[in-house]
Amino acid sequence: MSTPVDAAAAARAAAPRLSLRERLNGPWHKAALIVFTVIVIAHWGEHLFQAYQVYVLHWPRPQSMGMMGMVWPWLISSEWLHYGYALIMLVALWVLLPGFVGRARRWWLAALVIQFWHHIEHALLLYQAQTQHFLFGRTVPTSVIQIWFPRIELHLFYNTVVFIPMVVAMVYHLRPDAAEAAAMRCTCALHRHPTATTTEGASTSR
């Protein structure tokens, strides 16, 4: 005669194993979004503080390196750091995309597309720093849009226009309509719609 513990263990064994990405877009989606958002805001804060150093403190641009740059200037001057963060952010946006549905997915996808171009710009900067082959007749690594706009302002702009659609996506994700709530695989929604609950109950009872 089987016990409830044996039945629960058998149910867990029979349940399909979720991949890491499936977990990140299902039961772990909320936690993953919180961690990712904290990292993005911290990075954005660095760019805002760098602009503060230039426009409020009137520091020379080479010395305006943000909070981390005041402690580790050699690290902030490394193109590997900037490219690495751009790549990690691009991958994170892509990995967490399946967890979004409807309106939230469209806005998250917009952030992903913008970040892809931002990543290309950093790849160009990294290439020039490693090869010392500078583009556009410049004497320092220069990205495409940097031909027209200074680097500090440009990358503050890039991080802002990636962050804004992320915020819009998360607002829609936290407050989905009934159809979106029924399609969601995570528990991020602030309020559960009756139709979503009914759908989940029906699928469980089959």
Secondary structure, DSSP 4 states (H G I P E B T S, - for coil): ---HHHHHHHHHHHSPPPPHHHHHTTTTHHHHHHHHHHHHHHHHHHHHHHHHHHHTS---GGG--HHHHHH-HHHHT-HHHHHHHHHHHHHHHHHTGGG--HHHHHHHHHHHHHHHHHHHHHHHHHHHHHH---STT-SS---SGGGTS-HHHHHHHHHHHHHHHHHHHHHHHHS--HHHHHH--SS--SS--HHHHHHHHHHHH-
